[in-house]
Amino acid sequence: MPSHSPLRTAAVGAGAATVGLAGLLAGQIRQARHSIGVSDERPPSANGVYGDDLPGAPVRCLVLGDSAAVGYGMTLADATPPALIGLTLSHLLDAPVNIHSEAVVGARSSDLREQVNRGLPFKPDVAVVVIGTNDVTHHVAPHISERLLAMAVRRLVDAGCEVVVGTCPDLGTIRPIPQPLRWIAQQHGKALARRQTVAVVSSGGRAVSLGDLLGPEFNERFDVMFGSDRFHPSAAGYAKMVAVLVPSLASAVREPEDGDLGADIGGRIMPLEEAAAEAERHVGTEVRRAGRTRAAVLRRRAVSRSRAR
């Protein structure tokens, strides 16, 4: 009788393959982090009032999250997401917008608690959160990310603040992340985005899919849409992200009646989990609660042209 049965041989082979894959992925993680790098430089603060000559009631907007919310890589404050949000939102609302950012480069969902602590004294009317990429790249368990995000949204909502969350983007076109690690990160990011949507909507906020925001257009116009580190967006990339988020921010502050704040494209009511899966596949899709039920309203918005002043 042979000392090693076929089943045992197969098991040993599978184990060796698993160890080999783990070693490959560990090496790719080190390679990707070395390629991307991290700089201590941060863009100038974009905090302040935008559209202070506009007639509407002032709106206080809090910005939370990671480097995408900060605008990592930008050298001018006006090119960062907080400034772009302030400029665009003020004109959509025809009102001054006071921007206050507590976002931090490298933040994960576990950092939201402290960001909310620092942001609540600002007494925000609306908050925008962009988080999730670092949870994926640092292997945070999805259920932990989901729970931490839900807690942050609930605290803001309980304080009387409307909340809009940009969910984890598709990481499939981040070139410094090699294959197969890139494919794994992409799948984990998509799964996290679905969980984030459920967490945000269940907690009283609105989730907006950033989905393949880094997808086809970013892939085709790589040199334009990504910054020099090939990981973080360029000024054009950040502007596109803000264009996806601002219509939902404006709607959260004041639902439009005449379409001036962003046209609804196909609003539908469906079960929340189904809406989360649908949103993950279509960038710019907003999901919010339908009354007090488990159902959700799913809609896609288009940014209207800002009125010239």
PyMOL commands that set and color helices and strands:
alter all, ss='L'
color gray80, all
select helices_A, chain A and resi 6-36+67-70+77-79+81-93+109-122+133-137+142-158+181-202+211-214+216-220+222-225+235-253+272-280
alter helices_A, ss='H'
color red, helices_A
select strands_A, chain A and resi 48-50+59-65+97-101+126-130+162-166+206-208+263-271+285-289+295-302
alter strands_A, ss='S'
color yellow, strands_A
deselect
rebuild
show_as cartoon
